[in-house]
Amino acid sequence: MTSAPPVARRRAIVLFGVLGALIALMSVADMFLPKAWDGVVPDPYAAGGIHVRAVVPGGPAAVAGIRPGDVVLGIGRRMLNTPAEAASELGRHAATDAVSYLVKRGEQVLELQVVLSPYRLGSAAYVYYALLGGLFFGLGLFVYSRSAGDAAAEVFFLLCVLFMLFFVCRLRPSSYYWIDYFVQVAGTLALFLLGAVFLHFFLLFPHRKVFRFADPRPGEEAPAPPLVFIQRFLNGSPALFVLLYTLPPAFYALQMAALQRTGDRSGLVYGAPRANWILLADYLVLGLLALAHSWWTAREKTTRRPILVLLLGVLGGIVPFVLFAVYFPSLFRDERYLAWGVVPMALVPLTFAYAIVRFRLFDVQLIVGKSIVYAILTAIVTGLYALAVVTGNALVSSQALFSSPLFAFAFGLAVVLLFDPLRRRMQAIVDRVFFRDRADFQTAFLDMSRQVVAQLDRGKMQQLLTERTADLLRLTRLDLLTPRPEDGALSDPRRGDEALPVGAALGRMLAERDSPIVLRDLEPASLDPVSRSFLKTQLGRGVRLLVPVATRGRLLGVLAAGAKKSEEEFHREDLDHLATIANQGALGLEVAALHEQLTRRAEVERDLEIARDIQMSLFPRELPKIAGIELYGVSIPAKVVGGDFYDFLPVDGGFDGRVALVVGDVSGKSIPASLLMVAAKEIVYARAMQDPEPSTVFRESNRRIYEIKRRMFVSLGYFLFDPVQLTLHYSVGGQPSPLVVRGGEVTELPHPVSRLPLGALKDTTYDAKTFWLRRGDLLLFYTDGLNEAMSVESAFFGDERLKASLVRHSAAPLSEMAEEILEDIRQFTFGAEQSDDATFVLMRVTGAKPAVTGVV
């Protein structure tokens, strides 16, 4: 059946269903249209006259004296060979006509007068058979219309058509009319195929059954060749189904040929050989075993539950049918218990219908609205209510006490009070039976969506997006591809698979769409080579869908969804669920990223605050008091933690002797610069305490700083002040030369020859200069953050503005002078963010013990 082209196969299946429905309708019409009837139940397959299989008790034939076993040779003026030939003859007569019957009984030939009577052959039992057949056909048609193209759905439709033909055409009394022959042939065809199709269906449903009893196992001997052959035959050979469908007609042909030779018809049951009925039962039992095996081997609870429901329902219908409708008539030729076997068969279509509604069997999404179900439920309860009222009135109507209107009102009220709890209880049962899974899924889906949005931990949220969603939607896999930090290409960081650049064709498609992309719908020829390679990799890993995780046009990731565990196709509801999860995931990823950013910022701010405290502790708490000198220092970091520093070192053991002023600027900003600043200060301090000579301090400190941190430098100014000689002996590396205001004019101190920053080169020689101070001199020691302060137009404050500001405010006290210089810089920069620290020290030579010193 699977080898035919899909279109041709579907047409053949539809044609078979249409023909089956027409034959069933003709059979029902034949049973319920009134006819001139003689009460004979003929053997439809016998020739050489009408062989009387039975007569209806009290019917015209029984009254006329016709007995089972007689052969009717002629009716009226016509000799007959088969029952079908009697139809036209009886059609010439009306009910109540007396017709001559030529009857052969043994060796005797009798002529009997039969008074025909109007009669409908359809009995109450046949009405049930017809309704049961219609139920099967309606269910099969519904499933096939919703799942066309699915092999299991196609076989299920054929199975339902055969069940309908079996019940409607096979389990019916024979009539003389021409339609009876076609109906009986259709019933026989159903008998041939029903068991084989039943077994075929459960070999495909819920999944194609694959046997593994002859697979080689490590450490064990190879399976016997016959077992390997049998396993291969059962798993993949078309001959298996050829054998299944060939056995019933072969049995029928052989048995009927034997009956023709012997003339013994005792082996027929409902006109078919006993062996065919037993084979039908065997096929049904094998189908049940296949279904039981599917349930036993199913691993997931969501798969086992619907299979178990089907197994119980099919068992409840098939087992009584096999016992009472097949084995009992076959073995004992007793049809009295036929109804016991046929009535429970209603469980089969009802169970499948329930499974379709409850578990979406065949992936058929049948949404049964609660309002419809509750309306039906209310109608049932109302009927029970009316029945209770009528029954109660009938029981008590003869009593005078109960005939009053007051009693009728009280009785009706009591019934209402009794049946309202019943209605509520039945509604609860309906909710539990039909809507629980849907409600549970919606609750779980909503709960997961809330968790995704509320989850601030990126790892846990990704687990929700992948593992929890895959479990909820029953997917074989669900991975989250996220942009790589280095290039933004989409990849799974856990696997390191091939990444998809965002600029690739498929990447752009994902960024532009807000709905899932089905990979098999993509045309590889329309993609670039990178996208084609990525597509091939994903298909090889079993990925079926790519779902963009995007917000406000930004692609934050992609969900790569594998196939459904049920091996069913994705439906619109599945795609909507994945799109919803992706939207929630985009929001969750954005919130998680913001949370991580805020957390990192808080951690950095905390660390910077700690480093700031450490840095501030390294500045002098108060400036030294040196006779004849006023001092004031300022350091303003560009960020929370700067790289500038200054300090005073009492190289002779106290501030009454020589004092070294150190002004430094470490390359970089924030914590790394601060740490190097601390190290540089300690190195310079240690060297200065051993030998305060500036060139020596620079040479030794340079070598040590070079070893500590490569590619980070320290611009340093080291000024050794001698209060007795009023000299300034200094070396400068990478720092601007100090400014001196003398006699109202500003100049720079002379530059040393070597001015490389410390740490730039390992072996560098530094020289020193000496400057003789005078009373009234004003000196500004500063880092380049002062003269390189930048305006909003990206212009530097510059050396000339700095000199002018220094001269303009040179007469002010040092603290006011420092504030005025900073104000000039603020006016120039106009609030522009500065990229470098600003540190400077003001020194005024007074020739007397200073009254005021300050530090900022």
Buried (B, 14 or more C-beta within 10 A) or exposed (E): BEEEEEEEBBEEBBEBBEEBBEBBEBBBEBBEEEBBBBBBBBBBBBEEBBBBBBBBEEBBBBBBBBEEEBBBBBBBEEEBBBBBBBBEBBEEBEBEBEBEBBBBBEEEEBEBEBEBBEBEBBEEBBEBBBEBBBBBBBBBBBBBEBBBEBBBBBBBBBBBBBBBBBBBBBBBBBBBBBBBBBBBBBBBBBBBBBBBBBBBBBBBBBBEBEEEEBEEEEEEEEBEEEEBEBBEBBBEEEEBBEEBBEBBBEBBEEBBEEBEEEEEEEBBBBBBBBBBBBBBBBBBBBBBEBBBBBBEEBEEEBBBBBBBBBBEBBBBBBBBBBBBBBBBBBEEEEBEBBBBBBBBBBBBBBBBBBBBBBBBBBBBEEEBEEEEBBEEBBEEBEEBBEEBBEEBBEEBEEEEEBEEEEBBEEBBEEBEEEBEEEBEEBBEEBBEEBBEBBEEEEEEBEEBBEBBBEBBEBEEBBBBBBEBBBBBBBBBBBBBBBBEEEEBBBBBEEEEBBBBBBEBBBBBBBBEBBEBBBBEEBEEEEBBEBBBBBBEBBBEBEBBBBBBBBBEEEBBBBBBBBBBBBEBBBBEEBBEBBBBBBBBBBBBBBBBEEBEEEEEEEEEEEBBEEBBEBBEEBBEEEBBBBEBBBBBBBBBBBBBBBBBBBBBBBBEEEBBEBBBBBBBBBBBBBBBBBBBBBBBBEBBBEBBBEEBBBBBBBBBBBBBBBEBBEEBBBBBBBBBBBBEEBBBBBBBBBBBBBBBBBEEEBEEBEEBEBBBBBBBEEEBEBEBBEBEBEEEBBBBBBBBBBBBBBBEEEEBBEBEBBBEBBBEBBEEBBBEBBBBBBEBBEEBBEEBEBEBBBBBBBBBBBEEEBEEBBBB
